[in-house]
Amino acid sequence: MPDDAFNLAEIYYIEAEKRLDIYLPLWTKEEGRRDLTLSLSGQRNNNQLTIEFNDLRVL
């Protein structure tokens, strides 16, 4: 992924669940930015950070 890839990520804070939802576009070395987006959720439970892979979407 290029250095600025994380600048293109969409991040939403879900207040009711104290969770971050992250949508990260993906690239390939050969073709550059693709039409794929990785969907993740992150939250802290008892001082432990958990990351969940939700989906891999084709846009």
N, CA, C and O atoms as CSV, one atom per row, in Angstrom:
chain,resi,resn,atom,element,x,y,z
A,1,MET,N,N,0.847,-1.180,0.000
A,1,MET,CA,C,0.000,0.000,0.000
A,1,MET,C,C,0.891,1.241,0.000
A,1,MET,O,O,1.952,1.255,0.625
A,2,PRO,N,N,0.455,2.267,-0.698
A,2,PRO,CA,C,1.236,3.502,-0.704
A,2,PRO,C,C,1.212,4.183,0.663
A,2,PRO,O,O,0.366,3.885,1.506
A,3,ASP,N,N,2.143,5.092,0.861
A,3,ASP,CA,C,2.248,5.782,2.158
A,3,ASP,C,C,0.985,6.538,2.529
A,3,ASP,O,O,0.647,6.625,3.709
A,4,ASP,N,N,0.277,7.088,1.545
A,4,ASP,CA,C,-0.912,7.888,1.855
A,4,ASP,C,C,-2.202,7.068,1.905
A,4,ASP,O,O,-3.286,7.645,1.989
A,5,ALA,N,N,-2.112,5.751,1.857
A,5,ALA,CA,C,-3.303,4.893,1.852
A,5,ALA,C,C,-4.192,5.138,3.064
A,5,ALA,O,O,-5.417,5.164,2.939
A,6,PHE,N,N,-3.599,5.316,4.214
A,6,PHE,CA,C,-4.405,5.503,5.423
A,6,PHE,C,C,-5.101,6.858,5.449
A,6,PHE,O,O,-6.070,7.037,6.188
A,7,ASN,N,N,-4.625,7.812,4.658
A,7,ASN,CA,C,-5.319,9.097,4.531
A,7,ASN,C,C,-6.634,8.940,3.774
A,7,ASN,O,O,-7.531,9.771,3.915
A,8,LEU,N,N,-6.754,7.896,2.982
A,8,LEU,CA,C,-7.972,7.646,2.219
A,8,LEU,C,C,-8.974,6.776,2.970
A,8,LEU,O,O,-10.101,6.590,2.509
A,9,ALA,N,N,-8.581,6.250,4.104
A,9,ALA,CA,C,-9.483,5.416,4.896
A,9,ALA,C,C,-10.631,6.260,5.435
A,9,ALA,O,O,-10.456,7.424,5.796
A,10,GLU,N,N,-11.804,5.648,5.479
A,10,GLU,CA,C,-12.965,6.286,6.110
A,10,GLU,C,C,-13.133,5.650,7.484
A,10,GLU,O,O,-13.189,4.427,7.610
A,11,ILE,N,N,-13.212,6.490,8.512
A,11,ILE,CA,C,-13.285,6.015,9.893
A,11,ILE,C,C,-14.485,6.652,10.573
A,11,ILE,O,O,-14.667,7.868,10.527
A,12,TYR,N,N,-15.300,5.819,11.202
A,12,TYR,CA,C,-16.512,6.285,11.878
A,12,TYR,C,C,-16.501,5.774,13.308
A,12,TYR,O,O,-16.219,4.603,13.559
A,13,TYR,N,N,-16.813,6.667,14.246
A,13,TYR,CA,C,-16.921,6.265,15.644
A,13,TYR,C,C,-18.384,5.983,15.943
A,13,TYR,O,O,-19.240,6.846,15.748
A,14,ILE,N,N,-18.672,4.783,16.413
A,14,ILE,CA,C,-20.024,4.370,16.776
A,14,ILE,C,C,-20.155,4.545,18.291
A,14,ILE,O,O,-19.755,3.676,19.067
A,15,GLU,N,N,-20.713,5.665,18.688
A,15,GLU,CA,C,-20.785,6.054,20.112
A,15,GLU,C,C,-21.494,5.003,20.961
A,15,GLU,O,O,-21.006,4.652,22.036
A,16,ALA,N,N,-22.622,4.500,20.503
A,16,ALA,CA,C,-23.422,3.562,21.301
A,16,ALA,C,C,-22.645,2.294,21.651
A,16,ALA,O,O,-22.873,1.690,22.700
A,17,GLU,N,N,-21.733,1.895,20.776
A,17,GLU,CA,C,-20.978,0.662,21.000
A,17,GLU,C,C,-19.515,0.918,21.327
A,17,GLU,O,O,-18.745,-0.023,21.525
A,18,LYS,N,N,-19.127,2.197,21.385
A,18,LYS,CA,C,-17.726,2.570,21.676
A,18,LYS,C,C,-16.777,1.824,20.728
A,18,LYS,O,O,-15.825,1.177,21.163
A,19,ARG,N,N,-17.059,1.931,19.418
A,19,ARG,CA,C,-16.356,1.160,18.410
A,19,ARG,C,C,-15.983,2.058,17.232
A,19,ARG,O,O,-16.704,2.999,16.901
A,20,LEU,N,N,-14.854,1.755,16.611
A,20,LEU,CA,C,-14.456,2.406,15.365
A,20,LEU,C,C,-14.739,1.454,14.212
A,20,LEU,O,O,-14.360,0.284,14.261
A,21,ASP,N,N,-15.403,1.953,13.178
A,21,ASP,CA,C,-15.555,1.205,11.934
A,21,ASP,C,C,-14.625,1.848,10.916
A,21,ASP,O,O,-14.628,3.066,10.741
A,22,ILE,N,N,-13.836,1.028,10.251
A,22,ILE,CA,C,-12.794,1.508,9.338
A,22,ILE,C,C,-13.000,0.861,7.975
A,22,ILE,O,O,-13.170,-0.353,7.867
A,23,TYR,N,N,-12.981,1.693,6.936
A,23,TYR,CA,C,-13.093,1.222,5.557
A,23,TYR,C,C,-11.811,1.637,4.843
A,23,TYR,O,O,-11.555,2.825,4.650
A,24,LEU,N,N,-11.008,0.650,4.454
A,24,LEU,CA,C,-9.680,0.899,3.915
A,24,LEU,C,C,-9.597,0.407,2.470
A,24,LEU,O,O,-9.751,-0.788,2.215
A,25,PRO,N,N,-9.351,1.327,1.514
A,25,PRO,CA,C,-9.189,0.891,0.126
A,25,PRO,C,C,-7.906,0.078,-0.026
A,25,PRO,O,O,-6.937,0.282,0.705
A,26,LEU,N,N,-7.915,-0.844,-0.985
A,26,LEU,CA,C,-6.775,-1.735,-1.178
A,26,LEU,C,C,-6.113,-1.526,-2.542
A,26,LEU,O,O,-6.738,-1.047,-3.488
A,27,TRP,N,N,-4.836,-1.897,-2.619
A,27,TRP,CA,C,-4.016,-1.762,-3.819
A,27,TRP,C,C,-3.353,-3.092,-4.127
A,27,TRP,O,O,-3.224,-3.957,-3.261
A,28,THR,N,N,-2.930,-3.240,-5.389
A,28,THR,CA,C,-2.007,-4.300,-5.754
A,28,THR,C,C,-0.762,-3.647,-6.334
A,28,THR,O,O,-0.821,-2.539,-6.867
A,29,LYS,N,N,0.332,-4.322,-6.227
A,29,LYS,CA,C,1.592,-3.782,-6.733
A,29,LYS,C,C,1.530,-3.580,-8.244
A,29,LYS,O,O,2.041,-2.589,-8.766
A,30,GLU,N,N,0.907,-4.514,-8.933
A,30,GLU,CA,C,0.863,-4.478,-10.391
A,30,GLU,C,C,-0.135,-3.461,-10.952
A,30,GLU,O,O,0.151,-2.814,-11.959
A,31,GLU,N,N,-1.286,-3.314,-10.322
A,31,GLU,CA,C,-2.363,-2.513,-10.907
A,31,GLU,C,C,-2.732,-1.263,-10.108
A,31,GLU,O,O,-3.598,-0.498,-10.533
A,32,GLY,N,N,-2.105,-1.049,-8.985
A,32,GLY,CA,C,-2.420,0.140,-8.191
A,32,GLY,C,C,-3.716,-0.023,-7.413
A,32,GLY,O,O,-4.085,-1.129,-7.018
A,33,ARG,N,N,-4.406,1.106,-7.197
A,33,ARG,CA,C,-5.635,1.073,-6.398
A,33,ARG,C,C,-6.690,0.222,-7.094
A,33,ARG,O,O,-6.915,0.328,-8.300
A,34,ARG,N,N,-7.319,-0.615,-6.300
A,34,ARG,CA,C,-8.318,-1.550,-6.812
A,34,ARG,C,C,-9.707,-1.118,-6.392
A,34,ARG,O,O,-9.868,-0.119,-5.690
A,35,ASP,N,N,-10.706,-1.861,-6.816
A,35,ASP,CA,C,-12.080,-1.575,-6.416
A,35,ASP,C,C,-12.472,-2.386,-5.179
A,35,ASP,O,O,-13.648,-2.692,-4.980
A,36,LEU,N,N,-11.491,-2.728,-4.357
A,36,LEU,CA,C,-11.715,-3.491,-3.130
A,36,LEU,C,C,-11.561,-2.592,-1.908
A,36,LEU,O,O,-10.685,-1.728,-1.860
A,37,THR,N,N,-12.429,-2.811,-0.922
A,37,THR,CA,C,-12.354,-2.078,0.345
A,37,THR,C,C,-12.433,-3.080,1.491
A,37,THR,O,O,-13.333,-3.918,1.533
A,38,LEU,N,N,-11.489,-2.988,2.413
A,38,LEU,CA,C,-11.470,-3.833,3.601
A,38,LEU,C,C,-12.254,-3.133,4.702
A,38,LEU,O,O,-12.001,-1.968,5.010
A,39,SER,N,N,-13.205,-3.847,5.292
A,39,SER,CA,C,-14.038,-3.309,6.362
A,39,SER,C,C,-13.595,-3.921,7.692
A,39,SER,O,O,-13.597,-5.141,7.854
A,40,LEU,N,N,-13.216,-3.060,8.640
A,40,LEU,CA,C,-12.725,-3.492,9.952
A,40,LEU,C,C,-13.505,-2.797,11.060
A,40,LEU,O,O,-14.081,-1.731,10.847
A,41,SER,N,N,-13.520,-3.396,12.224
A,41,SER,CA,C,-14.037,-2.749,13.434
A,41,SER,C,C,-13.001,-2.901,14.533
A,41,SER,O,O,-12.349,-3.939,14.648
A,42,GLY,N,N,-12.856,-1.875,15.325
A,42,GLY,CA,C,-11.926,-1.925,16.443
A,42,GLY,C,C,-12.560,-1.367,17.699
A,42,GLY,O,O,-13.284,-0.372,17.658
A,43,GLN,N,N,-12.282,-2.014,18.805
A,43,GLN,CA,C,-12.760,-1.496,20.086
A,43,GLN,C,C,-11.881,-2.011,21.215
A,43,GLN,O,O,-11.145,-2.986,21.061
A,44,ARG,N,N,-11.974,-1.341,22.340
A,44,ARG,CA,C,-11.192,-1.694,23.517
A,44,ARG,C,C,-12.123,-2.318,24.550
A,44,ARG,O,O,-13.138,-1.733,24.929
A,45,ASN,N,N,-11.757,-3.520,24.997
A,45,ASN,CA,C,-12.500,-4.230,26.036
A,45,ASN,C,C,-11.538,-4.592,27.150
A,45,ASN,O,O,-10.575,-5.327,26.933
A,46,ASN,N,N,-11.797,-4.077,28.340
A,46,ASN,CA,C,-10.936,-4.370,29.492
A,46,ASN,C,C,-9.471,-4.103,29.175
A,46,ASN,O,O,-8.613,-4.945,29.436
A,47,ASN,N,N,-9.187,-2.940,28.619
A,47,ASN,CA,C,-7.833,-2.508,28.253
A,47,ASN,C,C,-7.171,-3.397,27.205
A,47,ASN,O,O,-5.947,-3.385,27.076
A,48,GLN,N,N,-7.948,-4.159,26.463
A,48,GLN,CA,C,-7.409,-4.973,25.375
A,48,GLN,C,C,-8.067,-4.527,24.076
A,48,GLN,O,O,-9.293,-4.483,23.970
A,49,LEU,N,N,-7.237,-4.199,23.089
A,49,LEU,CA,C,-7.727,-3.763,21.788
A,49,LEU,C,C,-8.058,-4.979,20.932
A,49,LEU,O,O,-7.251,-5.900,20.807
A,50,THR,N,N,-9.250,-4.975,20.347
A,50,THR,CA,C,-9.636,-6.048,19.432
A,50,THR,C,C,-9.928,-5.454,18.058
A,50,THR,O,O,-10.532,-4.388,17.940
A,51,ILE,N,N,-9.493,-6.159,17.036
A,51,ILE,CA,C,-9.750,-5.777,15.640
A,51,ILE,C,C,-10.521,-6.936,15.010
A,51,ILE,O,O,-10.119,-8.095,15.121
A,52,GLU,N,N,-11.621,-6.612,14.355
A,52,GLU,CA,C,-12.438,-7.622,13.696
A,52,GLU,C,C,-12.499,-7.322,12.207
A,52,GLU,O,O,-12.783,-6.192,11.811
A,53,PHE,N,N,-12.236,-8.323,11.382
A,53,PHE,CA,C,-12.379,-8.200,9.937
A,53,PHE,C,C,-13.834,-8.481,9.602
A,53,PHE,O,O,-14.320,-9.592,9.813
A,54,ASN,N,N,-14.530,-7.477,9.079
A,54,ASN,CA,C,-15.955,-7.623,8.805
A,54,ASN,C,C,-16.262,-8.093,7.394
A,54,ASN,O,O,-17.112,-8.960,7.188
A,55,ASP,N,N,-15.563,-7.515,6.424
A,55,ASP,CA,C,-15.933,-7.780,5.038
A,55,ASP,C,C,-14.828,-7.314,4.106
A,55,ASP,O,O,-13.994,-6.482,4.464
A,56,LEU,N,N,-14.843,-7.866,2.916
A,56,LEU,CA,C,-14.006,-7.391,1.824
A,56,LEU,C,C,-14.979,-7.076,0.701
A,56,LEU,O,O,-15.583,-7.979,0.122
A,57,ARG,N,N,-15.128,-5.800,0.395
A,57,ARG,CA,C,-16.167,-5.360,-0.544
A,57,ARG,C,C,-15.599,-4.973,-1.892
A,57,ARG,O,O,-14.513,-4.402,-1.990
A,58,VAL,N,N,-16.358,-5.295,-2.931
A,58,VAL,CA,C,-16.044,-4.818,-4.270
A,58,VAL,C,C,-16.972,-3.654,-4.540
A,58,VAL,O,O,-18.193,-3.793,-4.469
A,59,LEU,N,N,-16.394,-2.508,-4.848
A,59,LEU,CA,C,-17.219,-1.311,-5.089
A,59,LEU,C,C,-17.463,-1.102,-6.555
A,59,LEU,O,O,-18.135,-0.146,-6.940
